[in-house]
Amino acid sequence: MTNSRTSLYWKCRDAYKRAERVLVEKLKQAEDASVLLQLGQVKLALEDSAEAEKFLLRAIDMNNEAPEAYASLGVVFMRKDRYESAIECFEDSLKRDPDNLTVRSNLAEAYLKAKKVDRAEAEYKKILEITSGHVESLIGLGEVYTAMAEDGDGDLYASAIDYFTRGKNLGESGEGSKKLKKKELAALLYSRGYARIKLYETPKIRRDEAQRFSAERDFSECVRNDSQHHKARRALEKIQARNSRFSADSLRERVGPWFIAIMAFSILILTQAKFFFDFPKAHQPASIAQQPALKATTIEQLASAIKAEKTEAPQAANPGEKGDGGTLSAGYYALLTFGSLIFMVAGLYLPQILKLKVAGIELEKSSIDQIGTGGTLGIRK
């Protein structure tokens, strides 16, 4: 497979070289704008940006109404990282051919490279309003929202993932504007995996572990499509190292909080039952029929019954005191109820955040725990 691709590459290069020689001969006979344009495009295909720029500028000097010349020159400037010059060229091309979606997509990419993300978003959306199957614009919007998320709006990573997924599905189906090649698909998968990791690392109450696992799959698939994609290999190694290193901590963090929360909930239920169900029983007087002293019919019998009741019956606990059959005071009730609620919240959320403040009480993880379970994976764009 590698040999066939290499052979095809050199065949194409030889064809461009032959075309270059033919065009140079024509140019010697007479300087023509169309010949200069074609020669500039051939040089661009041969990745000779300096020569391509020279011929394209000459073509524009002879005919400044050819949109193709401006579009090709814009590509030259993009390769030279001269994004502002590329924007001017693409805009000039669109003035002469406003329906060219490829040029409009290139303009949006130039805006993105020049950090003009709002204008890039607007251009990509214009294209999708015309045709929803433009794969390059779907992927481009994914890059736009990734850039916006990196500027501080972390929730936009989710939008980036959505557009990358739509672009991937359409590009693989062959029903969109283009069918993605393996290297293009690999680049897309890396971008989506990166967005997933950044969404996973975005500060929030609870991290979505599914995003980390999905990112791992994206990086793995990226490597399968492009074995030379070393950034994806490094990202994959970092995720796998994190998985093996913190597997025990992850289990502890999954089981421990629920254990604390369940125990706190149990105390809460017992407290409510004790307070509300024991309280009336402790203070309810015995009925007349239940009082053995009142069953007596003579003075002697009454005295004997009272004496027996004092020696045999247990004393009722005073209100507010703990003991057998006693009740909880309002103070104990509030303390146990509020304390169990705090521990329920702490058990569920404390492992996921660095600090949790409840009614002025601040709970903070130790620095060791922060290093062990927090932080980023260090995966770069």
ABEGO torsion letter per residue (X at the ends): XAAAAAAAAAAAAAAAAAAAAAAAAAAAABBBAAAAAAAAAAAAAAGBAAAAAAAAAAAAAABAABAAAAAAAAAAAAAAGBAAAAAAAAAAAAAABAABAAAAAAAAAAAAAAGBAAAAAAAAAAAAAABAABAAAAAAAAAAAAAAAAAGBAAAAAAAAAAAAAAAAAAAAGABABBBBAAAAAAAAAAAAAAAAAAAABBBABBBAAAAAAAAAAAAAAAAABAABAAAAAAAAAAAAAAAAAAAAAAAAAAAAAAAAAAAAAAAAAAAAAAAAAAAAAABBBBAAABAAAABABAAAAAAAAAAAAAABBBBBBBGBBEBGBBBBAAAAAAAAAAAAAAAAAAAAAAABABBBBGGBBBBBBAAAAAAABEBAGBBX
